[in-house]
Amino acid sequence: MMKFTDYFPAIRLICSPTATPTNRTRRIALQSYSHRSRDLLRTTTAPTSSAPKAYVITPTYQRPTQEADLLRLCYTLMQAPHVRWIIVEDSDDKTELVGAWDGVGVGERVVNKCFISGIESHRGVTQRNTGLAWVRHNVLPSSRAGGVYFADDDNTYDLRVFDVVRNTTKISVWKMGIVSGLLEEGPVCVNGKVIGWRTGFSPKRKYPIDMAAFAVGLDLLAQVSGANFSHTSKTGHLETDFITLFNVSSPDITTAPDGNCSR
């Protein structure tokens, strides 16, 4: 009978009392985990080159839980078809830990851009904009089928989100759970139209939603070439300021996963 660690050698390498927790060990563990678990985790159809894709931009930075958070997010993305993962590290150079993800598992692309303390007021802005620049340079010249999504590595995601992202044409929005002191936050919809917003923070924002509660279609991103997150946005206004740049009216907003935002 196979042991659990035969399927997941990363656990054996990292948790064994005789293992030395070096960067090399972590790198081997990450690569082994990704390659050995890929077939076990993928439960949907394999991606095809012509299918719309979800381009998932994840800013990350060094901290004690970084490795565990990235592993968990990778575990989720491996179950979602037609996903490309762009990891943007807060570093002058790729670290050995994060660099191990480059080109394995779910089509990761690792780039790096350092946060400048004292000059940049919002952590993650430079990294998200770097991810957008990567998409504009590497994807938009040849394809506009799919969408862009900003997924922090310390959140938990429903797989249906990524189907919505890759089928987004302009802007898609949906509800989020456990945010701003509420059990759920997001759009209030009637017959597929956004008529208001439920939020626990700054309700007068034009789009009072969380970073993980919307997606932008590639075609719309191509039309507004200068759309980026702003370092001058007020606290909690990064999302609304960014979405406003696309000048999308409520009828053009797709409410997901259904027309009444019931889930």
Secondary structure, 3 states (H helix, E strand, C coil): CCCHHHHCHHHHHHHCCCCCCCHHHHHHHHHHHHHHHHHHHCCCCCCCCCCCEEEEEEEECCCCCHHHHHHHHHHHHCCCCCEEEEEEECCCCCCHHHHCCCCCCCCCEEEECCCCECCECCCCHHHHHHHHHHHHHHCCCCCCCEEEEECCCCCCCCCHHHHHHHCCCCEEECCEEEECCEEEEEEEEECCEEEEEECCCCCCCCCCCCHHHEEEEHHHHHHCCCCCCCCCCCCCCHHHHHHHCCCCCHHHEEECCCCCCCC
